[in-house]
Amino acid sequence: MFEITKCSNEWNATVEALSQGKQIILIRKYNTNLKGFLLYSTTGYTLKDDYLGSFTNKDFTKNNALPKKENNKIKVKYYSKVEKVIEKSSTRCGA
């Protein structure tokens, strides 16, 4: 058995979409040399009244906005494997 010490903080709706194959890619502003990481569910985005507006599938998002808690603890359920890193320039064309 090996120890995993790295997590990626993601909106819970995104974590659940990845786990169910509804989403297959994560876009990050930083590079990684990790081969994999745990997906840690965050919920701060749900504090905004209009948080559903940034999602296409609003029913799925509403049903998966918050992670299930056990004894006031959030279970980290998923491990994600890095398959490919594609680097893009952070500058925008025509800006």
N, C-alpha and C positions, 0 to 999 in steps of 0.2 A: 504494500500500500504506500502511496506517496502523499505528501502534504501539499495542499494548495493554499497559497497565501495572497493571491491577487484576485481582486474582484473588479467588475465593471458595474458602476451604478447606472441603472437604467429605469425608466418609467415602468411600472408594473405591467401596464398594457403592452408595452414593447416586449418585455420578458415573456409574457404569455403568448404573444403573437409568434415570437421565435420558437417557443416550445411546441406550438401547434402547427408549425410550417406555414403560417400566414405571412411571415416575414422571414427573409433569409439573409439579410445584409445589415450590418451596422456601419455607420459612417462616423468617423472620428476626426477631430482636428489634430490629433497627435499620432505619431507612429508607434508601433509596438514591436518588440522582439519576443513577445510571449507566444507560446504554442497553444495556450488555452487559459481560461479564466472562469471564475464563478460569476453568475449574473445576480447581482444584488438589487432587489426591488426597492424603488424609491416612490414616494407618494406626494412630494411637495407640489408637483404640477397640478394636482387636483384641488389645490386651494384657490386657484383662479376660477372665477365664475364661468368663463368661456373656454375652459380647457378642452372640451370636446371638439371645438372648432378646428383644431390642428390635426384631427384624425379623419380618415376617410370612412372607416367602418365604426360609426358612433355607437351602435348597439354593442358590438364586441368590446369596445373601449369602456363603455359605461359598466358593463358586466365584469370587467377585469381591471378596473381602475385601482382598486386596492387589493393588496395581497391578503390572503387568509392568515390570521394570527392564531397562535396557540399559546395560552398563558402569557399574553401580551408580547410574544416574541414572533418575529417574522422568520419563517423557514427559508433558507437559501436552497432552492430545489434544483437549479440547473447549472450545468457546466457547459461552456461553449468552447469549441475548438476553432482555432484560426486556420482557415483553409488557404487564404490568399490575401496578401496586402497589396493594394494598388495605391501608389502615391500620385497625388495631383497637386498642382500649384495652388497655393492659397489665394493668389491674385485672381481677380475676375476680369474677363475680357470686356473691353468697352467701358470699363468703369472709370 
